[in-house]
Each structure stands twice: as C-alpha cells, then as structure tokens.
Amino acid sequence: METTVPKISDFPTGEENTGYAQYFTGKSWNAALTSNKDLNVPMNNITFEPGCRNNWHRHTGGQILICVGGIGYYQERGKEARQLNPGDVVEIAPNVEHWHGAAPDSWFSHIGVACNPQTNENIWLEPVSDAEYTAAVK
C-alpha cells in the first residue's frame, strides 16, 4: 500500500526509512539535512506516520530533537511521556534510554541532531509495547 506523506514542515521528508525499519513500529521517513563531514554535525529530518514510534534506545553521545511539524511524544524510561509540538526542543543526555514518535492521530516530524558524533552510537533496545504507547499518549 502506497502512503502519501503530507507536508507538515518546510524541511524535506526524504525517503522511507527502510534501513532502520526494524527499530520502528510503523513507517518513518528520513532526510539528511547536513552533508559536510568537516562540520561534524549530523542532522536528519525524521517524519513519523500517525502512531509510529521508534524502539527504546539510547545514544552514547546524546541527541537533540527539534520538533518541526505535527504532534509527537518523547519518553525517558521510568518517567512520564512529554507531548511534543513544533518549536519544542528535547535535549537527551548520553545513555538515557528513551523513545520518540507520533501521536496516534497526527503525523510528526523532528530534526535529530547527533551529539558527539565521533563516538556516538545508537544502542537499540526492545520495541515500545502497544500498552506502553497507549499509556504514554493518553
């Protein structure tokens, strides 16, 4: 089934994020925004279809999320989820387990900034269960 991605921000949507699909519940799209390796600031616009979220994960170097379209959620393990709206910024310290994704009834887009990219690794963990997601977005 073909999905038409709505324009929810001025940033490009990119291609379907098939390379990381095993770490997402639902479909997402990825557009690289930076390419100059000398600047050493990888930034990508990630777009989530309604209800899509990534697995629990952590970044060894941390991450910054800049919300640019739609409504989403961010949750650190053991804490309440936070609703995300355009203009919100989330600063995620190194090795903090978390997930982020779209609201059940809204597309969502954020720019992800990889902090400390020389040493930063994504450590992917288990999927966010339907029960965890439902509790987070209620």
C-alpha positions in Angstrom: 0.0 0.0 0.0 1.4 3.4 -1.0 1.5 6.1 1.6 1.3 9.8 0.7 3.2 11.8 3.3 1.6 15.2 4.0 3.8 18.4 4.0 3.9 19.2 7.8 7.1 21.4 7.8 9.4 23.3 5.4 12.0 20.5 5.7 12.3 17.7 3.2 10.7 14.4 4.0 13.3 12.2 2.3 12.9 8.5 1.6 11.1 5.8 3.5 13.4 4.8 6.4 13.7 1.2 5.4 17.3 0.9 6.7 16.0 1.3 10.3 12.5 -0.1 9.8 13.3 -3.0 12.3 13.6 -0.4 15.0 10.3 1.3 14.4 6.6 0.4 14.9 5.0 1.9 11.8 6.6 3.8 8.9 9.0 6.7 9.1 11.0 8.8 6.5 14.5 10.1 6.7 16.0 13.2 5.1 19.7 14.0 5.7 20.0 17.8 6.2 23.8 18.1 6.5 26.5 16.5 4.4 29.7 18.4 5.2 31.6 15.9 7.3 34.2 18.6 8.3 31.4 20.4 10.3 30.8 17.1 12.2 27.1 17.9 13.0 24.9 15.2 11.5 21.3 16.4 11.3 18.3 14.5 9.8 14.6 15.3 9.5 12.6 12.2 10.6 8.9 12.0 9.8 6.6 9.5 11.5 3.2 8.4 10.3 0.4 8.6 12.9 1.1 6.0 15.7 4.7 5.4 14.6 7.4 5.3 17.2 10.9 4.0 17.5 12.1 1.3 19.9 13.5 2.1 23.3 17.1 3.2 22.6 20.0 5.3 23.8 22.8 7.3 22.2 26.2 7.0 23.7 26.9 10.7 22.7 23.4 12.1 23.4 20.9 13.6 21.0 18.9 16.8 20.4 15.4 16.8 18.9 14.0 19.9 17.3 10.3 19.5 16.6 9.2 20.9 13.3 5.7 19.5 12.4 2.7 17.7 13.8 2.3 16.3 17.3 4.6 13.7 18.9 5.7 12.2 22.1 9.1 11.7 23.9 9.5 9.5 26.9 12.5 8.6 29.1 12.4 5.2 30.7 10.7 5.4 34.1 9.3 8.9 33.5 6.1 10.4 32.2 5.9 11.0 28.4 6.1 14.5 27.1 3.9 15.8 24.3 5.9 17.5 21.5 4.8 20.4 19.3 6.5 22.4 16.6 9.2 24.6 18.2 9.9 22.2 21.1 13.5 21.2 21.7 14.4 18.0 23.6 18.0 17.6 25.0 18.8 14.0 25.6 21.9 13.3 27.7 24.2 10.4 26.7 23.0 6.9 27.5 19.5 7.9 28.6 17.0 5.2 27.5 14.1 6.8 25.6 11.7 6.6 22.6 10.0 9.2 20.4 7.3 9.2 17.8 4.0 10.5 16.5 0.7 10.9 18.3 -1.9 8.3 17.4 -3.8 10.8 15.2 -1.1 13.1 13.9 1.9 12.9 11.6 5.1 14.1 13.4 8.4 15.4 12.2 11.6 16.3 14.1 15.2 17.2 13.3 17.5 14.8 15.1 21.0 16.1 15.9 23.6 13.5 16.7 25.8 14.9 19.6 29.4 13.9 19.9 29.3 12.1 16.5 32.9 10.9 16.7 31.9 8.4 19.4 28.1 8.4 19.4 26.4 5.0 18.8 22.8 4.2 18.7 22.0 1.3 21.0 18.7 -0.2 20.0 16.6 -2.0 22.6 13.1 -3.6 22.7 10.1 -2.1 20.9 7.7 0.2 22.8 4.7 -2.1 23.5 1.2 -1.1 22.5 0.4 -0.9 26.2 3.3 1.4 27.0 2.5 3.6 24.0 -1.2 3.9 24.9 -0.4 4.8 28.5 2.1 7.4 27.3 -0.2 9.2 24.9 -3.4 9.2 26.9 
